[in-house]
């Protein structure tokens, strides 16, 4: 096991843990299914323009007459930052065309999540806690894209799960991204172009892949949750503190089953480890009382501010 949080998979190897990603609390993985050589595909261009240009060139004509290969929708609670950030990512992704043998990259298509690129502050995970940073919420787009690629049966090149489980996502079938440290990438090995249709509302995002099916069906089978670990509790203070509800950690395995003419023709097993989501209670920092007008008989020291718990 060579990844930051022991996220392993049948026939895949972990990316080396990187300091920036470890601080973000990410599970890093490089997906290399058995029988494929590592490094066979170069990463997609780092700039967003390359991914958008490929889609703009032929998106209008490419969609006509194509069948739906796969589609996946993620639902989430409405929040202005989600509407803005998810909508911006959808705008950058929609209409992209991935040619046969090419690798699609989330970071290469969407670009860095900055204010200059149209993203606003939102909630994301940093060091096992919710914090505010530009681009918060785009993991819903990454999860929808990951599942669309999963059920299309294409080659999953790179993805990373959240460090702790988020209930609105399917366990073991979700993805997050971090600029410069973690990407979501898949390779179009279907033999035909795939066109990406992305759309969102205030409470959902849907990614659909259009093209020619490689398999009649791709199924997902989730195993039992094992190595269940209870969460701890922390106290934090300050204007940036975000309260957090507790949730147990666990391991889970998900099988991807490939079907043609009613027969299973292949299977992959993905194993994911989730750390516990500690409870975070935001406390109010005590303020120093002004000096009394007349001296008091006995000085009473102020109570110290609570420190974060070790859990």
Buried (B, 14 or more C-beta within 10 A) or exposed (E): EBBBBBBBBBEBBBBEBBEEBBEBBBBBBBBBBEEBEEEEBEEBBBBBEEBBEBBEEBBEEBBEEBEEBBBBBBEBEEBEBBBBBBBBBBBBBBBBBBEBEBBBBBBBBBBBBEEEBBBBBBBBBBEBBBBBBBBBBBBBBBBBBBBBBBBBBBBBBBBBBBBBBBEEBBBBBBBBBBBEBBBBBBBBBBEEBBBBBBBBBEBBBBBBBBBEBBBEBBEBEEBEBEEEEEBBBBBBBEEEBEEBEBBBBBBBBBBBBBBEEEEEEEEBBBBBBBBBBBBBBBEEEEEEEEEEEEEEEEEEEEEEEEEBBEE
